[in-house]
Amino acid sequence: MDQRITKLEKITQDLGAQALLAEAVKTFDDKIALASSFSIEDQVITHMLLKLADDVRIFTLDTGRLPQETYDVIDQTRKKYGIKIEMLTPDSAQLTKMLNDHGPNLFYERIDNRRLCCQVRKVAPLKKKLAQLDAWICGLRSDQSVTRSDLKRIDWDSSNQLVKILPLADWTLEQTWEYIRKNDIPYNKLHDMNYPSIGCAPCTRPVKDGENIRAGRWWWEQPEHKECGLHLSKDKRTDPKETI
């Protein structure tokens, strides 16, 4: 495990999210980047980072199946802050083989297929990018789902072998929205249509009153399975049975 985690934990234990990010950027310099899905959490972090410097590294995974509203907020964010956002796309050969073998809607058929799709469209491009970094930032919060209840603000990503920074791990949904509105930060308009958690269009639906905020993601699966693999540690990851 990276010894910088212990140092960062000690320095930032009483600091808020903005100050934590400042220390993380100072520690890792150009070897740290924000992986943004343009969730409200990631938008909060983007705003905080750009208060620190205008050359922070931000990338996103363009799976090829995102809702138009997600592309809209990407453009709104680029224009508001005058920044470039790196768009990562799936390997074309892997994507073609998967589609030829299983069809475009394979994820509905069984969990192995859904994990395969996430592997090709998300996990593989992310791993390739993270291999170039010493640390990555993302906007997970502990109260988002049962799979995220034990998050730490600074942790070791055993699957990708680098430091993981979660500045909003202890934030509530209410805190996040308050920051968005107070700072007039662009957000995905699907949130106004009962989409609290947004991924690929075929795998995301609005939630009903009283449902968990992640209920609209892969709604045909059990709650404990609702991760694409981006945020599972090595000991918790279940690889798809299919190889590509």
C-alpha positions as CSV (number, residue, x, y, z in Angstrom):
1,M,0.0,0.0,0.0
2,D,1.2,3.5,-0.9
3,Q,2.7,5.2,2.2
4,R,1.3,8.5,1.0
5,I,-2.1,7.3,2.1
6,T,-1.0,7.3,5.8
7,K,0.5,10.8,5.4
8,L,-2.6,12.2,3.6
9,E,-4.9,10.7,6.2
10,K,-3.0,12.3,9.0
11,I,-2.9,15.7,7.3
12,T,-6.5,15.7,6.1
13,Q,-8.4,14.0,8.9
14,D,-10.0,17.2,10.1
15,L,-10.3,18.9,6.7
16,G,-13.3,19.3,4.4
17,A,-13.6,18.1,0.9
18,Q,-12.0,21.2,-0.8
19,A,-9.0,21.1,1.5
20,L,-8.6,17.3,1.0
21,L,-8.5,17.8,-2.7
22,A,-5.9,20.6,-2.3
23,E,-3.6,18.2,-0.4
24,A,-4.2,15.4,-2.8
25,V,-3.3,17.6,-5.8
26,K,-0.2,18.9,-4.0
27,T,0.9,15.3,-3.2
28,F,0.3,13.7,-6.7
29,D,0.7,16.7,-9.0
30,D,0.1,15.7,-12.6
31,K,-0.2,12.0,-11.7
32,I,-3.8,12.5,-10.3
33,A,-7.0,12.9,-12.3
34,L,-10.7,13.1,-11.7
35,A,-12.8,10.3,-13.3
36,S,-16.1,12.0,-13.9
37,S,-19.4,10.4,-14.9
38,F,-20.9,13.9,-14.6
39,S,-23.0,12.9,-11.6
40,I,-23.8,15.7,-9.2
41,E,-21.0,14.5,-7.0
42,D,-18.4,14.6,-9.8
43,Q,-19.7,18.1,-10.8
44,V,-19.1,19.3,-7.2
45,I,-15.6,17.9,-7.3
46,T,-14.9,19.5,-10.7
47,H,-16.0,22.9,-9.4
48,M,-13.7,22.4,-6.3
49,L,-10.7,21.3,-8.3
50,L,-11.0,24.2,-10.7
51,K,-10.9,26.6,-7.8
52,L,-7.5,25.2,-7.1
53,A,-6.1,25.2,-10.6
54,D,-7.3,25.5,-14.2
55,D,-5.2,22.6,-15.5
56,V,-6.6,19.7,-13.5
57,R,-6.9,16.5,-15.4
58,I,-10.5,15.3,-15.9
59,F,-11.6,12.3,-18.0
60,T,-14.8,10.5,-18.6
61,L,-15.8,7.1,-20.0
62,D,-17.9,7.5,-23.2
63,T,-19.4,4.0,-23.4
64,G,-21.3,4.8,-26.6
65,R,-24.6,4.1,-24.9
66,L,-24.9,7.3,-22.7
67,P,-28.1,9.3,-22.7
68,Q,-28.1,12.5,-24.7
69,E,-28.6,14.5,-21.5
70,T,-25.2,13.3,-20.3
71,Y,-23.5,14.5,-23.5
72,D,-25.4,17.8,-23.0
73,V,-24.0,18.3,-19.5
74,I,-20.5,17.4,-20.7
75,D,-20.7,20.2,-23.2
76,Q,-22.2,22.6,-20.6
77,T,-19.3,21.9,-18.2
78,R,-16.7,22.3,-20.9
79,K,-18.1,25.7,-21.9
80,K,-18.7,27.0,-18.4
81,Y,-15.2,26.3,-17.1
82,G,-13.3,26.6,-20.4
83,I,-11.7,23.2,-20.0
84,K,-10.9,20.1,-22.0
85,I,-12.3,16.8,-20.9
86,E,-10.7,13.6,-22.1
87,M,-13.2,11.2,-23.6
88,L,-12.2,7.5,-23.2
89,T,-13.9,5.0,-25.5
90,P,-14.0,1.2,-25.6
91,D,-11.4,-0.8,-27.6
92,S,-13.1,-1.2,-31.0
93,A,-12.0,-4.9,-31.5
94,Q,-13.3,-6.0,-28.1
95,L,-16.6,-4.1,-28.6
96,T,-17.1,-5.6,-32.1
97,K,-16.5,-9.1,-30.8
98,M,-18.8,-8.7,-27.9
99,L,-21.6,-7.3,-30.1
100,N,-21.2,-10.0,-32.7
101,D,-21.2,-12.8,-30.1
102,H,-24.0,-11.5,-27.9
103,G,-25.9,-8.8,-29.6
104,P,-26.5,-5.2,-28.6
105,N,-28.8,-5.9,-25.6
106,L,-26.8,-8.7,-24.0
107,F,-26.9,-7.1,-20.5
108,Y,-30.6,-8.0,-20.1
109,E,-30.1,-11.7,-20.5
110,R,-27.9,-12.6,-17.5
111,I,-25.6,-11.0,-15.0
112,D,-22.4,-12.4,-16.7
113,N,-23.4,-10.7,-19.9
114,R,-24.0,-7.4,-18.1
115,R,-20.7,-7.6,-16.4
116,L,-19.0,-8.4,-19.7
117,C,-20.6,-5.3,-21.3
118,C,-19.4,-3.1,-18.3
119,Q,-16.0,-4.7,-18.6
120,V,-15.6,-3.8,-22.3
121,R,-17.3,-0.3,-22.2
122,K,-16.1,0.9,-18.8
123,V,-13.6,-1.2,-16.8
124,A,-11.0,-1.9,-19.6
125,P,-10.7,1.7,-20.8
126,L,-10.5,2.9,-17.1
127,K,-7.7,0.4,-16.2
128,K,-5.7,1.6,-19.3
129,K,-6.0,5.2,-18.1
130,L,-5.3,4.5,-14.5
131,A,-2.1,2.7,-15.4
132,Q,-0.7,6.2,-16.2
133,L,-1.6,7.7,-12.8
134,D,-0.6,7.4,-9.1
135,A,-4.0,8.5,-7.8
136,W,-7.6,9.0,-9.0
137,I,-10.5,11.0,-7.7
138,C,-14.1,10.0,-7.9
139,G,-17.4,11.1,-6.4
140,L,-18.7,8.0,-4.6
141,R,-20.7,8.6,-1.4
142,S,-21.2,6.1,1.4
143,D,-25.0,6.3,1.4
144,Q,-25.5,5.6,-2.3
145,S,-26.0,1.9,-2.0
146,V,-25.3,-1.2,0.1
147,T,-22.1,-1.8,-2.0
148,R,-20.6,1.5,-0.9
149,S,-21.4,1.7,2.8
150,D,-17.8,1.3,4.0
151,L,-16.0,3.9,1.8
152,K,-13.0,5.8,3.0
153,R,-12.0,9.2,1.8
154,I,-8.5,8.0,1.1
155,D,-7.9,4.4,0.2
156,W,-5.8,2.0,-1.8
157,D,-7.3,0.7,-5.0
158,S,-6.0,-2.9,-4.9
159,S,-7.5,-3.7,-8.3
160,N,-5.8,-0.9,-10.1
161,Q,-2.8,-0.5,-7.8
162,L,-3.0,3.2,-7.0
163,V,-4.5,5.6,-4.5
164,K,-8.2,6.4,-4.6
165,I,-9.5,9.8,-3.3
166,L,-13.2,10.1,-2.4
167,P,-13.6,13.6,-1.1
168,L,-17.4,13.3,-0.8
169,A,-17.5,9.9,0.8
170,D,-19.1,11.3,4.0
171,W,-21.4,13.8,2.3
172,T,-25.2,13.4,2.1
173,L,-27.3,13.8,-1.0
174,E,-28.8,17.0,0.5
175,Q,-25.3,18.5,1.0
176,T,-24.4,17.7,-2.6
177,W,-27.5,19.3,-4.1
178,E,-27.0,22.4,-1.8
179,Y,-23.5,22.9,-3.2
180,I,-24.7,22.4,-6.8
181,R,-27.4,25.1,-6.4
182,K,-25.3,27.5,-4.4
183,N,-22.6,27.5,-7.0
184,D,-24.8,27.3,-10.1
185,I,-23.1,24.1,-11.3
186,P,-24.3,22.4,-14.5
187,Y,-26.0,19.1,-13.8
188,N,-27.7,16.3,-15.8
189,K,-31.3,17.3,-16.4
190,L,-32.4,13.6,-16.0
191,H,-32.1,14.3,-12.3
192,D,-35.2,16.5,-12.7
193,M,-37.0,13.5,-14.1
194,N,-36.5,11.1,-11.1
195,Y,-33.1,9.8,-12.3
196,P,-31.0,10.1,-9.1
197,S,-28.3,7.8,-10.5
198,I,-27.4,7.8,-14.2
199,G,-25.4,5.4,-16.3
200,C,-25.9,4.0,-19.8
201,A,-29.3,4.7,-21.3
202,P,-30.4,1.0,-21.6
203,C,-29.5,0.3,-18.0
204,T,-30.9,3.4,-16.3
205,R,-34.6,4.2,-15.5
206,P,-36.3,6.7,-13.2
207,V,-37.0,5.6,-9.7
208,K,-40.4,5.5,-8.0
209,D,-41.3,7.2,-4.7
210,G,-39.6,5.5,-1.8
211,E,-37.1,3.5,-3.9
212,N,-33.4,3.6,-3.2
213,I,-31.4,6.1,-5.2
214,R,-29.7,3.3,-7.1
215,A,-32.9,1.4,-7.8
216,G,-33.0,2.7,-11.3
217,R,-29.6,1.2,-12.2
218,W,-29.7,-2.4,-13.5
219,W,-33.1,-2.7,-11.9
220,W,-33.5,-6.3,-12.9
221,E,-30.6,-7.3,-10.6
222,Q,-30.3,-7.7,-6.8
223,P,-28.9,-4.6,-5.0
224,E,-25.7,-6.4,-3.9
225,H,-24.9,-6.9,-7.6
226,K,-25.3,-3.3,-8.7
227,E,-21.8,-2.4,-9.5
228,C,-20.2,-2.2,-13.0
229,G,-16.8,-3.2,-11.7
230,L,-15.2,0.3,-11.7
231,H,-15.2,0.5,-7.9
232,L,-14.8,-3.1,-6.7
233,S,-11.6,-4.0,-4.9
234,K,-9.6,-6.9,-6.2
235,D,-10.9,-9.3,-3.6
236,K,-14.5,-8.4,-4.3
237,R,-14.3,-8.4,-8.1
238,T,-16.0,-11.2,-10.1
239,D,-14.8,-11.3,-13.6
240,P,-17.1,-12.2,-16.5
241,K,-16.9,-15.9,-17.5
242,E,-16.6,-14.9,-21.1
243,T,-13.2,-13.8,-22.5
244,I,-12.9,-11.3,-25.3
